[in-house]
Amino acid sequence: MGPKTDNNTKIRLVAAALKVLAEQGYHKTSMKEIAREAGVAQGLINYYFPSKDDLMFEVFQMESLKYAEEMQRIADIPKGEHFIRHALEVPKGMVNAYPDWHRLRYELFAIGLRSEAGRQKIKESLAAGRRLVHQSLDTFSNNDHVNKSALASIINAVIDGLALELMADPNYDIEAAYLTFAELLEAYLSEGRR
């Protein structure tokens, strides 16, 4: 197999794993089912991914990159009075647009915390999220009183938490939660401008 074939096969395996994981969850997903979904021999999965966890973390990493690309849309939002509200529309919309990714994310958090390799993947994903938020804060706010690194961590944690609330309860009022969160951020960030 050449490099292009290898890459296409790997991408196909990751896409099949995402589909099967989304439908069945981690514990019910088997490598045999993923191979069937991808249309390849099961041994080929083992060639690319020595363990089920390795494949799951590759799925997580690929999906995290797609999520980060979506979050880049925040950079296109005009920096005006309602920037925060408009910026928060992006992650709020992604909860509804990508529910499978969010469910998988929480499942992989739990699995990943049991191994050093998993913790490293989670750490990388969280750091990437903080960087994206920090970049948005840099372009929007130049307040000296704001610890942007800490605030980026808090924003990420709230976004993850609100997504989890909605995953657990489809009737959860995420609109009200995001509006309140936006109001809190606006008040905090405007404090230094007075």
MARBA-3410 file (N, C-alpha, C, O; in Angstrom, 1 decimal):
194
0.8,-1.2,0.0,0.0,0.0,0.0,0.9,1.2,0.0,1.9,1.3,0.7 ~ 0.5,2.2,-0.8,1.2,3.5,-0.8,0.7,4.4,0.3,-0.3,4.1,0.9 ~ 1.3,5.5,0.5,0.9,6.5,1.5,-0.5,7.0,1.3,-1.2,7.1,2.3 ~ -0.9,7.2,0.1,-2.3,7.7,-0.2,-3.3,6.7,0.2,-4.3,7.0,0.8 ~ -3.1,5.4,-0.2,-4.0,4.3,0.1,-4.0,4.1,1.7,-5.1,3.9,2.2
-2.8,4.2,2.3,-2.8,4.0,3.8,-3.7,5.1,4.4,-4.4,4.8,5.3 ~ -3.5,6.3,4.0,-4.3,7.4,4.6,-5.8,7.3,4.3,-6.6,7.5,5.3 ~ -6.2,6.9,3.1,-7.6,6.7,2.8,-8.2,5.6,3.7,-9.3,5.7,4.2 ~ -7.5,4.5,3.8,-7.9,3.4,4.6,-8.1,3.8,6.1,-9.1,3.5,6.7 ~ -7.1,4.5,6.6,-7.2,5.0,8.0,-8.4,5.9,8.2,-9.1,5.8,9.2
-8.6,6.8,7.2,-9.7,7.8,7.3,-11.0,7.0,7.3,-12.0,7.3,8.0 ~ -11.1,6.0,6.4,-12.3,5.1,6.3,-12.6,4.4,7.7,-13.7,4.3,8.1 ~ -11.5,3.9,8.3,-11.6,3.2,9.5,-12.1,4.1,10.6,-13.0,3.7,11.4 ~ -11.6,5.3,10.7,-12.0,6.3,11.7,-13.4,6.7,11.5,-14.2,6.8,12.5 ~ -13.8,6.9,10.3,-15.2,7.3,10.0,-16.2,6.1,10.4,-17.2,6.4,10.9
-15.8,4.9,10.1,-16.6,3.7,10.4,-16.7,3.6,12.0,-17.7,3.3,12.5 ~ -15.6,3.8,12.6,-15.5,3.7,14.1,-16.4,4.8,14.7,-17.2,4.5,15.7 ~ -16.4,6.0,14.2,-17.3,7.1,14.7,-18.7,6.7,14.5,-19.5,6.9,15.5 ~ -19.1,6.1,13.4,-20.5,5.8,13.1,-21.0,4.7,14.1,-22.0,4.8,14.7 ~ -20.1,3.6,14.2,-20.5,2.5,15.1,-20.5,3.0,16.6,-21.4,2.6,17.3
-19.5,3.7,17.0,-19.5,4.3,18.4,-20.7,5.1,18.7,-21.3,5.0,19.7 ~ -21.1,6.0,17.7,-22.3,6.8,18.0,-23.5,6.0,18.1,-24.4,6.4,18.9 ~ -23.6,4.9,17.4,-24.8,4.1,17.5,-24.9,3.2,18.7,-25.9,3.0,19.3 ~ -23.7,2.7,19.1,-23.7,1.6,20.1,-22.9,2.0,21.4,-23.1,1.3,22.4 ~ -22.1,3.0,21.4,-21.3,3.3,22.6,-20.0,2.5,22.6,-19.9,1.5,21.8
-19.1,2.9,23.4,-17.8,2.3,23.5,-17.8,0.8,23.8,-17.2,0.0,23.1 ~ -18.5,0.5,24.9,-18.5,-0.9,25.4,-19.1,-1.9,24.5,-18.7,-3.1,24.5 ~ -20.1,-1.5,23.7,-20.8,-2.4,22.8,-20.2,-2.5,21.4,-20.5,-3.4,20.6 ~ -19.3,-1.5,21.2,-18.6,-1.5,19.8,-17.5,-2.5,19.8,-16.7,-2.7,20.7 ~ -17.5,-3.3,18.7,-16.4,-4.3,18.5,-15.6,-3.9,17.3,-16.1,-3.3,16.4
-14.4,-4.4,17.2,-13.5,-4.1,16.1,-14.1,-4.8,14.9,-14.0,-4.3,13.7 ~ -14.8,-6.0,15.1,-15.4,-6.7,14.0,-16.5,-5.9,13.3,-16.6,-5.8,12.1 ~ -17.3,-5.2,14.1,-18.4,-4.3,13.6,-17.8,-3.1,12.8,-18.3,-2.7,11.8 ~ -16.7,-2.6,13.4,-16.1,-1.4,12.7,-15.5,-1.9,11.4,-15.6,-1.2,10.4 ~ -14.9,-3.0,11.3,-14.3,-3.6,10.1,-15.5,-3.8,9.1,-15.3,-3.5,7.9
-16.6,-4.3,9.5,-17.7,-4.6,8.6,-18.2,-3.2,8.1,-18.5,-3.1,6.9 ~ -18.3,-2.2,8.9,-18.8,-0.9,8.5,-17.8,-0.3,7.5,-18.3,0.4,6.5 ~ -16.5,-0.5,7.7,-15.5,0.1,6.8,-15.3,-0.7,5.6,-14.7,-0.2,4.6 ~ -15.8,-1.9,5.6,-15.7,-2.8,4.4,-14.3,-3.3,4.2,-13.7,-3.5,3.1 ~ -13.6,-3.6,5.4,-12.2,-4.2,5.4,-12.2,-5.4,6.3,-13.1,-5.6,7.1
-11.1,-6.1,6.1,-10.8,-7.3,7.0,-10.5,-6.7,8.4,-9.8,-5.7,8.6 ~ -10.9,-7.5,9.5,-10.6,-7.0,10.8,-9.1,-6.9,11.1,-8.7,-6.0,11.9 ~ -8.3,-7.7,10.5,-6.9,-7.6,10.7,-6.3,-6.3,10.3,-5.3,-5.9,10.8 ~ -6.9,-5.7,9.3,-6.4,-4.4,8.8,-6.6,-3.3,9.9,-5.7,-2.4,10.0 ~ -7.6,-3.4,10.7,-7.8,-2.4,11.8,-6.6,-2.6,12.7,-6.0,-1.6,13.1
-6.2,-3.8,13.0,-5.1,-4.1,14.0,-3.8,-3.6,13.4,-2.9,-3.2,14.2 ~ -3.7,-3.5,12.1,-2.4,-3.0,11.4,-2.3,-1.5,11.7,-1.2,-1.1,12.0 ~ -3.4,-0.8,11.7,-3.4,0.7,12.0,-3.5,1.0,13.4,-2.9,2.0,13.9 ~ -4.3,0.2,14.1,-4.6,0.6,15.5,-4.4,-0.7,16.4,-5.3,-1.6,16.3 ~ -3.3,-0.8,17.2,-3.1,-2.0,17.9,-4.2,-2.4,19.0,-4.3,-3.5,19.4
-4.9,-1.4,19.4,-6.0,-1.6,20.4,-7.2,-0.8,20.1,-7.2,0.2,19.3 ~ -8.3,-1.2,20.7,-9.6,-0.5,20.5,-9.4,1.0,21.0,-9.9,1.9,20.4 ~ -8.7,1.1,22.1,-8.5,2.4,22.7,-7.7,3.3,21.7,-8.0,4.5,21.6 ~ -6.7,2.8,21.1,-5.9,3.5,20.1,-6.9,4.1,19.0,-6.7,5.2,18.6 ~ -7.7,3.2,18.5,-8.7,3.7,17.5,-9.6,4.7,18.0,-9.9,5.7,17.3
-10.1,4.5,19.2,-11.0,5.5,19.8,-10.4,6.9,20.0,-11.0,7.9,19.7 ~ -9.1,6.9,20.4,-8.4,8.2,20.6,-8.1,8.8,19.2,-8.1,10.0,19.1 ~ -7.9,8.0,18.2,-7.8,8.6,16.9,-9.1,9.2,16.4,-9.1,10.3,15.8 ~ -10.2,8.6,16.7,-11.5,9.1,16.4,-11.7,10.5,17.1,-12.1,11.5,16.5 ~ -11.4,10.4,18.4,-11.5,11.6,19.2,-10.6,12.8,18.7,-11.1,13.9,18.6
-9.4,12.5,18.3,-8.5,13.5,17.8,-9.0,14.1,16.4,-9.0,15.3,16.2 ~ -9.5,13.2,15.5,-10.0,13.7,14.2,-11.2,14.5,14.4,-11.3,15.6,13.8 ~ -12.1,14.1,15.3,-13.3,14.9,15.5,-13.0,16.2,16.3,-13.7,17.2,16.0 ~ -12.0,16.2,17.1,-11.6,17.4,17.8,-11.1,18.4,16.8,-11.3,19.6,17.0 ~ -10.4,18.0,15.8,-9.9,18.9,14.8,-11.0,19.5,14.0,-11.0,20.7,13.7
-12.1,18.7,13.7,-13.3,19.2,13.0,-14.0,20.2,13.9,-14.4,21.3,13.4 ~ -14.1,19.9,15.2,-14.7,20.8,16.1,-13.9,22.2,16.2,-14.5,23.2,16.2 ~ -12.6,22.1,16.2,-11.8,23.3,16.3,-12.0,24.1,15.0,-12.0,25.4,15.1 ~ -12.1,23.5,13.9,-12.3,24.2,12.6,-13.7,25.0,12.7,-13.7,26.1,12.3 ~ -14.7,24.3,13.2,-16.0,25.0,13.4,-15.8,26.2,14.3,-16.4,27.3,14.1
-15.1,26.0,15.4,-14.9,27.1,16.4,-14.2,28.3,15.8,-14.3,29.4,16.3 ~ -13.4,28.1,14.7,-12.7,29.1,14.1,-13.6,30.2,13.5,-13.2,31.3,13.2 ~ -14.9,29.8,13.3,-15.9,30.8,12.8,-16.0,32.0,13.7,-16.4,33.0,13.3 ~ -15.6,31.8,15.0,-15.7,32.9,15.9,-14.8,34.1,15.5,-15.1,35.3,15.7 ~ -13.7,33.8,14.8,-12.8,34.8,14.4,-13.5,35.7,13.3,-13.0,36.9,13.1
-14.5,35.3,12.6,-15.2,36.1,11.6,-16.3,37.0,12.2,-16.8,37.8,11.4 ~ -16.6,36.8,13.5,-17.6,37.6,14.1,-17.1,39.0,14.3,-16.0,39.2,14.9 ~ -17.8,40.1,13.9,-17.4,41.4,14.2,-17.3,41.7,15.7,-18.1,41.3,16.5 ~ -16.2,42.4,16.1,-15.9,42.7,17.5,-16.7,43.9,17.9,-16.2,45.0,17.9 ~ -18.0,43.7,18.3,-18.8,44.8,18.7,-19.4,44.5,20.0,-19.0,43.7,20.8
-20.5,45.3,20.3,-21.1,45.3,21.6,-21.6,43.9,21.9,-21.6,43.5,23.1 ~ -22.1,43.1,21.0,-22.7,41.8,21.3,-21.8,40.6,20.8,-22.3,39.6,20.5 ~ -20.5,40.9,20.7,-19.6,39.9,20.2,-19.7,38.6,21.1,-19.8,37.5,20.5 ~ -19.8,38.7,22.4,-19.8,37.5,23.2,-21.0,36.7,22.9,-21.0,35.4,22.8 ~ -22.2,37.3,22.8,-23.4,36.6,22.5,-23.3,35.9,21.2,-23.7,34.7,21.1
-22.8,36.5,20.2,-22.7,35.9,18.9,-21.6,34.8,18.9,-21.8,33.8,18.3 ~ -20.6,35.0,19.6,-19.5,34.0,19.7,-20.0,32.7,20.4,-19.7,31.6,20.0 ~ -20.8,32.9,21.4,-21.3,31.7,22.1,-22.4,31.0,21.3,-22.7,29.8,21.6 ~ -22.9,31.6,20.3,-23.9,30.9,19.4,-23.2,29.7,18.7,-23.8,28.7,18.3 ~ -21.9,29.9,18.4,-21.1,28.8,17.7,-21.1,27.5,18.5,-21.6,26.5,18.0
-20.6,27.5,19.8,-20.6,26.2,20.5,-22.0,25.7,20.8,-22.3,24.5,20.8 ~ -22.9,26.7,21.1,-24.3,26.3,21.4,-24.9,25.6,20.2,-25.5,24.5,20.3 ~ -24.7,26.1,19.0,-25.2,25.5,17.8,-24.5,24.1,17.5,-25.2,23.2,16.9 ~ -23.3,24.0,17.9,-22.6,22.7,17.6,-23.1,21.6,18.5,-23.0,20.4,18.1 ~ -23.7,21.9,19.7,-24.2,20.8,20.5,-25.4,20.2,19.7,-25.5,18.9,19.8
-26.2,21.0,19.1,-27.3,20.4,18.3,-26.8,19.8,17.0,-27.4,18.8,16.5 ~ -25.8,20.4,16.4,-25.4,19.9,15.1,-24.5,18.6,15.2,-24.5,17.8,14.2 ~ -23.8,18.5,16.3,-22.9,17.3,16.4,-23.1,16.6,17.8,-22.2,16.4,18.5 ~ -24.3,16.1,18.0,-24.6,15.4,19.3,-23.7,14.2,19.5,-23.3,13.8,20.6 ~ -23.5,13.4,18.4,-22.7,12.2,18.5,-21.3,12.5,18.9,-20.7,11.8,19.7
-20.7,13.6,18.4,-19.4,14.0,18.8,-19.3,14.3,20.3,-18.4,13.9,21.0 ~ -20.3,15.0,20.8,-20.3,15.3,22.2,-20.5,14.1,23.1,-19.8,13.9,24.1 ~ -21.4,13.2,22.7,-21.5,11.9,23.5,-20.2,11.1,23.5,-19.8,10.7,24.5 ~ -19.6,11.0,22.3,-18.3,10.3,22.2,-17.3,11.0,23.1,-16.5,10.4,23.7 ~ -17.3,12.3,23.1,-16.3,13.1,23.9,-16.4,12.7,25.3,-15.3,12.5,26.0
-17.6,12.7,25.9,-17.7,12.4,27.3,-17.3,10.9,27.6,-16.7,10.6,28.6 ~ -17.7,10.0,26.7,-17.3,8.6,26.9,-15.8,8.5,26.9,-15.2,7.7,27.7 ~ -15.1,9.2,25.9,-13.7,9.0,25.8,-13.0,9.8,27.0,-11.9,9.4,27.4 ~ -13.6,10.8,27.5,-13.0,11.4,28.7,-12.9,10.4,29.8,-11.9,10.2,30.5 ~ -14.0,9.6,30.1,-14.1,8.6,31.1,-13.0,7.5,30.9,-12.3,7.1,31.8
-13.0,7.0,29.6,-12.1,6.0,29.3,-10.6,6.5,29.4,-9.7,5.8,29.9 ~ -10.4,7.7,28.8,-9.1,8.2,28.7,-8.4,8.5,30.0,-7.2,8.4,30.2 ~ -9.2,8.8,31.0,-8.6,9.1,32.3,-8.0,7.9,33.0,-7.4,8.0,34.1 ~ -8.3,6.7,32.5,-7.8,5.5,33.0,-6.4,5.1,32.5,-5.8,4.1,33.0 ~ -5.9,5.8,31.5,-4.5,5.5,31.0,-3.8,6.8,30.8,-4.3,7.9,30.6
-2.4,6.7,30.8,-1.6,7.8,30.6,-1.7,8.4,29.2,-1.8,9.6,29.0 ~ -1.8,7.5,28.2,-2.0,7.9,26.8,-3.3,8.6,26.6,-3.4,9.6,25.9 ~ -4.4,8.1,27.3,-5.7,8.7,27.2,-5.7,10.1,27.8,-6.2,11.1,27.3 ~ -5.1,10.2,29.0,-5.0,11.5,29.7,-4.2,12.5,28.8,-4.6,13.7,28.8 ~ -3.2,12.1,28.1,-2.5,13.0,27.3,-3.3,13.5,26.1,-3.3,14.7,25.8
-4.1,12.6,25.5,-5.0,13.0,24.4,-6.1,14.0,24.9,-6.4,15.0,24.3 ~ -6.6,13.8,26.1,-7.6,14.7,26.7,-6.9,16.0,27.0,-7.5,17.1,26.7 ~ -5.7,16.0,27.6,-5.0,17.2,27.9,-4.7,18.0,26.6,-4.9,19.3,26.6 ~ -4.3,17.4,25.5,-4.1,18.1,24.3,-5.4,18.7,23.7,-5.4,19.8,23.2 ~ -6.5,18.0,23.8,-7.8,18.5,23.3,-8.2,19.7,24.1,-8.6,20.7,23.6
-8.1,19.6,25.4,-8.5,20.7,26.3,-7.6,21.9,26.1,-8.1,23.1,26.0 ~ -6.3,21.7,25.9,-5.4,22.8,25.6,-5.7,23.5,24.3,-5.6,24.7,24.2 ~ -6.0,22.7,23.3,-6.4,23.3,22.0,-7.7,24.1,22.1,-7.7,25.2,21.5 ~ -8.6,23.7,22.9,-9.8,24.5,23.1,-9.5,25.8,23.8,-10.1,26.8,23.5 ~ -8.7,25.7,24.8,-8.3,26.9,25.6,-7.6,27.9,24.7,-7.8,29.1,24.7
-6.7,27.4,23.8,-6.0,28.3,22.8,-7.0,29.0,21.9,-6.9,30.2,21.7 ~ -8.0,28.3,21.4,-9.0,28.9,20.6,-9.8,30.0,21.3,-10.0,31.1,20.8 ~ -10.2,29.8,22.5,-10.9,30.8,23.3,-10.0,31.9,23.7,-10.4,33.1,23.6 ~ -8.8,31.6,24.0,-7.8,32.7,24.4,-7.6,33.6,23.2,-7.5,34.8,23.3 ~ -7.5,33.1,22.0,-7.3,33.9,20.8,-8.5,34.8,20.6,-8.3,36.0,20.2
-9.7,34.3,20.8,-10.9,35.2,20.7,-10.9,36.3,21.8,-11.2,37.4,21.5 ~ -10.5,35.9,23.0,-10.4,36.9,24.0,-9.3,38.0,23.7,-9.5,39.2,24.0 ~ -8.2,37.6,23.1,-7.2,38.5,22.7,-7.7,39.5,21.7,-7.3,40.7,21.8 ~ -8.5,39.1,20.8,-8.9,40.1,19.8,-10.1,40.9,20.3,-10.3,42.0,19.7 ~ -10.8,40.4,21.3,-11.9,41.2,21.8,-11.6,42.1,22.9,-12.1,43.2,23.0
-10.8,41.6,23.9,-10.6,42.3,25.1,-9.1,42.5,25.4,-8.3,41.6,25.3 ~ -8.8,43.8,25.7,-7.4,44.1,26.1,-7.4,44.6,27.5,-6.5,45.4,27.9 ~ -8.3,44.1,28.3,-8.4,44.5,29.7,-7.2,43.9,30.5,-7.0,42.7,30.4 ~ -6.5,44.7,31.3,-5.4,44.2,32.1,-5.9,43.4,33.2,-5.1,42.5,33.7 ~ -7.1,43.6,33.7,-7.6,42.9,34.9,-8.0,41.4,34.6,-8.3,40.7,35.5
-8.0,41.1,33.3,-8.5,39.8,32.9,-7.4,38.8,32.8,-6.4,39.0,32.0 ~ -7.5,37.7,33.5,-6.5,36.6,33.4,-7.1,35.7,32.3,-8.0,34.8,32.5 ~ -6.7,35.9,31.0,-7.3,35.3,29.9,-7.1,33.8,29.8,-8.0,33.1,29.3 ~ -6.0,33.3,30.4,-5.8,31.9,30.4,-6.8,31.2,31.3,-7.4,30.2,31.0 ~ -7.0,31.8,32.5,-7.9,31.2,33.4,-9.3,31.3,32.9,-10.1,30.4,33.0
-9.6,32.5,32.3,-11.0,32.7,31.8,-11.3,31.7,30.6,-12.4,31.2,30.5 ~ -10.3,31.5,29.8,-10.4,30.5,28.7,-10.7,29.1,29.2,-11.6,28.4,28.7 ~ -10.1,28.7,30.3,-10.4,27.4,30.9,-11.8,27.4,31.5,-12.5,26.4,31.3 ~ -12.3,28.5,32.1,-13.6,28.5,32.6,-14.6,28.5,31.5,-15.6,27.8,31.6 ~ -14.4,29.2,30.4,-15.3,29.2,29.3,-15.4,27.8,28.7,-16.5,27.3,28.4
-14.3,27.2,28.5,-14.3,25.8,28.0,-15.1,24.8,28.9,-15.9,24.0,28.4 ~ -14.9,25.0,30.2,-15.6,24.1,31.1,-17.1,24.3,31.1,-17.9,23.4,31.2 ~ -17.5,25.6,31.0,-18.9,25.9,30.9,-19.5,25.3,29.6,-20.6,24.8,29.7 ~ -18.8,25.5,28.5,-19.3,25.0,27.2,-19.5,23.5,27.3,-20.5,23.0,26.9 ~ -18.5,22.8,27.8,-18.6,21.4,28.0,-19.7,21.0,28.9,-20.5,20.0,28.6
-19.8,21.7,30.0,-20.9,21.4,31.0,-22.3,21.6,30.5,-23.2,20.8,30.7 ~ -22.5,22.7,29.7,-23.8,22.9,29.1,-24.1,21.9,28.1,-25.3,21.5,28.0 ~ -23.1,21.4,27.3,-23.4,20.4,26.3,-23.8,19.1,27.1,-24.7,18.4,26.6 ~ -23.1,18.8,28.2,-23.4,17.6,28.9,-24.9,17.7,29.5,-25.6,16.7,29.5 ~ -25.2,18.9,30.0,-26.6,19.1,30.5,-27.6,18.7,29.4,-28.6,18.0,29.7
-27.4,19.2,28.2,-28.3,18.9,27.1,-28.3,17.5,26.7,-29.3,16.9,26.3 ~ -27.1,16.8,26.7,-27.1,15.4,26.3,-27.8,14.6,27.4,-28.5,13.6,27.0 ~ -27.8,15.0,28.6,-28.5,14.2,29.7,-30.0,14.5,29.7,-30.8,13.6,30.0 ~ -30.3,15.7,29.3,-31.8,16.1,29.4,-32.1,16.9,28.1,-31.8,18.1,28.1 ~ -32.7,16.3,27.1,-33.0,17.0,25.9,-34.0,18.2,26.1,-34.1,19.0,25.2
-34.6,18.3,27.2,-35.5,19.4,27.5,-34.8,20.5,28.3,-35.5,21.5,28.6 ~ -33.5,20.4,28.5,-32.8,21.4,29.3,-32.8,22.7,28.5,-32.7,22.7,27.3 ~ -33.0,23.8,29.2,-33.1,25.1,28.6,-31.7,25.7,28.4,-31.3,26.5,29.1 ~ -31.1,25.2,27.3,-29.7,25.7,27.0,-29.7,27.1,26.6,-28.7,27.8,26.8 ~ -30.8,27.6,26.0,-30.9,29.0,25.6,-30.7,29.9,26.8,-30.0,30.9,26.8
-31.5,29.6,27.9,-31.4,30.5,29.1,-30.0,30.4,29.7,-29.5,31.4,30.2 ~ -29.4,29.2,29.7,-28.1,29.0,30.3,-27.1,29.8,29.5,-26.2,30.5,30.1 ~ -27.1,29.8,28.2,-26.1,30.5,27.4,-26.4,32.0,27.5,-25.4,32.8,27.5 ~ -27.6,32.4,27.6,-27.9,33.9,27.7,-27.3,34.4,29.1,-26.7,35.4,29.1 ~ -27.5,33.6,30.1,-27.0,34.0,31.4,-25.5,34.0,31.4,-24.9,34.9,32.0
-24.9,33.0,30.8,-23.4,32.9,30.7,-22.9,34.1,30.0,-21.9,34.7,30.4 ~ -23.5,34.5,28.9,-23.1,35.7,28.1,-23.2,36.9,28.9,-22.3,37.8,28.9 ~ -24.3,37.1,29.7,-24.4,38.3,30.5,-23.3,38.3,31.6,-22.8,39.4,31.9 ~ -23.0,37.2,32.2,-21.9,37.1,33.2,-20.6,37.5,32.6,-19.8,38.3,33.1 ~ -20.3,37.0,31.4,-19.0,37.4,30.7,-19.0,38.8,30.3,-18.0,39.5,30.5
-20.1,39.3,29.8,-20.2,40.8,29.4,-19.9,41.7,30.7,-19.2,42.6,30.6 ~ -20.5,41.3,31.8,-20.3,42.1,33.0,-18.9,42.0,33.5,-18.3,43.1,33.8 ~ -18.3,40.9,33.4,-16.9,40.7,33.9,-15.9,41.5,33.0,-15.1,42.2,33.5 ~ -16.1,41.3,31.7,-15.2,41.9,30.8,-15.4,43.4,30.7,-14.4,44.2,30.4 ~ -16.6,43.9,30.9,-16.8,45.4,30.9,-16.3,46.1,32.2,-16.1,47.3,32.2
-16.1,45.3,33.2,-15.7,45.9,34.5,-14.4,46.7,34.4,-14.3,47.7,35.0 ~ -13.5,46.2,33.6,-12.2,46.8,33.5,-12.2,48.1,32.6,-11.2,48.8,32.6 ~ -13.3,48.3,31.9,-13.4,49.4,31.0,-13.9,50.7,31.7,-13.8,51.8,31.1 ~ -14.4,50.5,32.9,-14.9,51.7,33.6,-13.8,52.5,34.2,-14.1,53.5,34.8
END
